[in-house]
Amino acid sequence: MTIVWYIAAAIAEIAGCFAFWAWLRLDRSALWLAPGLLSLAFFAFALTRVDAGFAGRAYAAYGGVYIAASVIWLWIVERQLPDRWDIIGAVAALAGAAIIILGPRGA
């Protein structure tokens, strides 16, 4: 379930931050802030559901998922095709996230 919660957190965080972006950068109504704040609250909740013994480790691994999800957002929502550097960076970030969350831990 960890990956499901990470994906839910990424969608919620990006959507919440995009609501602020839309308000401040795209001249959308301040009404965008209400769902944005709810989305950011759900993001915080979702990260607490991740199966990790320590918050710092959960957040560090989430960083890779966030980067990859942001590149997907760029492509699907903003209709900007990611370039090879976007994709290489996202793959590298996901590799780092996998090492952090799946790496063997000593006693």
C-alpha positions, -999 to 999 in steps of 0.1 A, spaced: 0 0 0 30 23 4 31 31 -33 -6 38 -34 -3 63 -5 27 79 -22 8 83 -54 -22 97 -36 0 121 -17 17 133 -49 -16 140 -67 -29 158 -36 2 179 -32 6 188 -68 -31 197 -71 -30 218 -40 1 237 -50 -13 241 -85 -44 258 -70 -21 284 -55 -2 287 -88 -35 292 -107 -46 319 -83 -13 338 -81 2 331 -116 -28 325 -138 -51 351 -124 -78 326 -113 -103 333 -86 -92 331 -49 -119 304 -47 -92 280 -60 -76 282 -26 -104 262 -8 -99 230 -27 -62 237 -28 -60 238 10 -82 206 13 -59 189 -11 -28 199 8 -44 186 40 -51 153 24 -15 152 12 -2 155 47 -26 128 59 -16 104 30 21 106 40 12 94 75 -2 62 60 31 52 44 47 21 59 79 36 72 93 36 107 104 72 106 89 104 91 122 116 76 126 83 56 90 84 44 94 120 33 128 114 16 115 85 -4 84 105 -13 106 131 -29 113 108 -58 77 100 -63 69 137 -62 94 145 -89 81 117 -112 45 128 -105 54 164 -113 68 154 -147 36 134 -154 15 165 -143 36 186 -167 27 163 -195 -10 155 -188 -23 187 -171 -1 214 -186 2 197 -219 40 202 -221 59 171 -233 87 162 -209 121 162 -225 147 135 -221 162 154 -191 129 155 -173 125 117 -178 161 109 -169 158 130 -137 124 114 -128 139 79 -132 169 88 -111 147 102 -84 125 71 -84 157 49 -81 168 70 -51 133 67 -36 134 29 -40 168 26 -24 156 47 6 123 29 12 133 -7 2 169 -8 13 178 -34 40 180 -20 75 204 -31 101 194 -37 137 
